[in-house]
Amino acid sequence: MRKKIVAGNWKMNMNLQEGIALAKELNETLAADKPNCGVVICTPFIHLASIAQFLDQDIIGLGAENCADKEKGAFTGEVSAEMVKSTGAKYVILGHSERREYYAETPEILKEKVQLALKNGLEVIFCIGESLAEREANKQNEVVKAELEGSVFNLTAEEFKHIVIAYEPIWAIGTGKTATAEQAEEIHAYIRSVIAAQYGEETANDTTILYGGSCKPSNAKELFAKPDIDGGLIGGASLKAGDFKGIIDAWK
């Protein structure tokens, strides 16, 4: 059975004290009312070590939002996969559309990041997805296939077991637009078929594929009911414990 996951991506929000308060609230809430799925929070780098000290990672996994494409050295301001791992984090988000767009992260750069993350024992949440123009030109399938081929299909089947795919229609991030559950299911099923063609049915059936486009408590249940949607990568709604819990409870 493949893992069901609800992962929060805090992005560049909340100072250290606010982040610790939210993580504590989530920890207490979910310890009292155990979730029916895996839960992960991916926080800014500066929060990781502090939150790792009290987070019960049997209930909530901790992750970073990015890591460097270099192992170590004179790269001022960068944070390596090894550093992320040393904080106690277990996950890292790579390939988010904001990183691709604002920081010009290419498939080659992402390939390096993925390999360094895996080398350091991190589970990778790897983001793929198309823009509005690509969706309107009906190119979404070739876009997501190329993103997989460019950065993760070089991995062995054994390595690929440590990859969670997050499909994020870029046109539905923070815009309030959401892909319909049918649109989301259609492309999730396609992504699974592409993984099957590369690694075989068994690996494809074991791969967790999350939906990452304006998922909220109000639409989570409908999205998660689809056979190929295994959870969500949640942005804005992960910044309020009540909203995040509402999405997690969609698995109950």
N, C-alpha and C positions, 0 to 999 in steps of 0.2 A: 504493500500500500504506500503510495507516495504521500509525502508530508504535506499537510495543509498549513499554511503560514500567513499570518498577518504581520507585516513589517511596517514600522513607522520611519519615515525619513524627515527628520526635524529641519533639514536645510540650515540656512544661516539665521536661526531664531533662538532666542532665549540665552541670557547670560548664564554663568555657571550656577549661581544660586537658584535661579528659576528652573534650570534644567534638572538640578538635583531634587528640587521639590516635586517636579512632575514625575521623575523616575521613582521617587519614594511613594508617591500616591498610586502610581500604576502597580508597583510591587505589592503594596498592601492590598489594593483592590483585587488583584488577580490571585494573591495568596489566599484570600478569603473566599473567592469564587473562581475556582480553577477553570482555565480556558479549555476549550475543546479543540484547540489547534496550537501549533507553534506560534509564539509571539516574539518579535525582535524589535528593538529600538535602535535606530542608527542616528547617532548624535554628532555634533561638531567634535573635532579632535580634543579640544580642551576639556570636554566633559568626561571623556572615557574613563580615565584612571579613577576619578572621584566616584563615579557611578558604579564602577566595577566592584568597589569595596563593599557595597551593601546590596547590590542587585542579586536576587536568587535566580541564577542562570538556568536552573531546572524549569523555571516558569517563564522568564523573559531573557532571551539571548541579547547580547550587546554587540553593536556593530558600528563601524565608521562609515562615513559618507563618501570616502575616496581614499586612495593612497598613491604614493609616487610611483613612477615607472623606472626608478633607479633604486639600487640596493642601498647605497649610502654615499656620503661624500659631500663635496662642496656644492650643495643645491639649497641655498638659503631659503628658508621658509617652507620647505617640503617635509612631508611626513612619510616615512617608509612603511612598508607592510610589516616589517619586523617590529617597528615601534608600535604600530597599531596592536599587534599581537601581544606585545609586552605589557599593555595596559590591562589585559584580561578580556579584551574584545574577541569575539569568535567569528564575526561577519564583516564584510565590507561591500558597499554598493560601488559598482564600477559601470562606466558607460552611460551614466544618466544623461538625458538629453540636454540638461543645462550645462554639464561639463563639455559635452560635444560642441554645443553651440557657442557658449561664452568663452571657453578656454581652448577651443580648437583641438580637442582630443580626437585623434585619428584612430582608425582601426589598428594601426601598427602600435601606437602608444598604448592602446587598451590591451593589446595582446601581451605586451610587456608587463603591464599592471596585473593582469590576470595570473600570469605565470609566477610573479613574485608573491602575490597573495596566496596562491596554492602552495608554493614552496614554504611559506611561513605558517601553513596550517589553518588558513582562514577559509571560511565558506564564502563564496562569491555570489552576490545578487547582481546579475548582469542584465542591464537595461537595453532594450531594443524598441524601436517604434518609428512611425512615419509622421511627417509634418502634414499640415492641412492640404498644401499643394499636392503632395504625393498621394494623399488619400483621394483627393478630387480627381487626380489623373489615374486612379485605380492601380497605383504602383505599390500599395502597401506590402504585398507578398514579396515582391523582389527586394524591397528595402530591408525587411526584417531578415530575409534569407542572407543577403549580402553582409548584414551586420554580424550574424552568427558565423558566417564563413570567414569574415575578416579578423575576428578576435578570439573565438573559442573553438572552432572546429579543427584547430591544429592539436587540440588536447587528445590524450588517449581516452578510451571509454572509462577507464578507472578514474582518471583525473576529472572527467566530465561529471562524475557523481557528486562532485563538490560545487557544482554550479546550479544556482536557482535562476531561472529566467524571469525577468519582469518585463511584460509587454506594456509599454506606455505610449498610447496615441498622443503625440506631442500636442495635437490640436485640442486635447481634452485635459491638459494639465493647467490647473489654476484658472481655467476659462469658465468653469461652471458647466461646460459642455461635457457630456459623458457619452462614450460609445454605448449604443443599446446593448443589452445583454446578448442579443443575437449577433451583433457585429463583433463583440468581444469574443464570444465563443467561436465564431467562424475563424478568426485569425489565430486564436489559441490552438484550435485543432490543426490549422495549417502549420503553425510552428512545431507542434508535436510531430507532424508528418515529416517535416524537414529533419528533425532530430532522429526520427526512425530511419530515414534514408541514410543518414550519416553513421549512426551507431547501433541501429537495430531496434526492433519493437520493444524489447525488454527495457533498454535504457530510456527510450522515449516515454514508456509508461511509468517509469520511476522518477522522471524529471518533474519537479515542481515548477509550474508556470503561474506567475502572479499577474493580476491586472493592476495597472498603475495610472488610471486617469480619472481623477475626481470621484473616487469611491467614498461614499458617506454611509452613515447608519441607515439612511432611507433607501439606498439602492443595493447595499451589500448582499442582502439575502438573495435577491434576484440574480445578481452576478455569480455568487458562490454556488448557486444551484446548478449551474452549467457544468457538464461533465469534464471539460478541459480547463476550467478556471479553478486554481488550487489556493486562492487567497488573494491578498492585495498588497501592493506597496503604496502606503498611505502618506500623503503630504500634509496639507493643512489640518485635516481631521485628526492627525496624530499628536497635535499640540495641546489638545484638551482631553484630559483623562476620560471624561464621560463619552465624548464622541468616539474615541479610539476603542473604548470598551464596547460601545454600541456595535462597532464593526466586527470586533472579535466575537461578540455574542451571536452574530449572524450564523456562526457554525453550530450553535446549540439547537 
